Amino acid sequence: MDAAEQQIQALREDLNQRFDQLVEMIRVFLLLPMTKIHQRGKNMFLSHRRRIGHLEAKTRQRHVQHTLRRPTYAEASEGEDCSHVC
């Protein structure tokens, strides 16, 4: 065998080895248990819900703080003129 044939044979073996590795990677990926995939999705969903819950809590807290800062007005009793803020 001359040098060119040896090079071609070495490249063919390398290509076959890489192809086998690729086939194995695809096989492993396709055989991942669906529960793992579902668990990842569930974890992402729960993480998202926690962030939303945190934002909702902050919004409620700001609303309460804003409500507490509003001025309050006393009700006018009968006969009292309440044309001004009491």
ABEGO torsion letter per residue (X at the ends): XBAAAAAAAAAAAAAAAAAAAAAAAAAAAAABBAAAAAAAAAAAAAAAAAAAAAAAAAAAAAAAAAAAABBBBBBBBBGBBBABBX
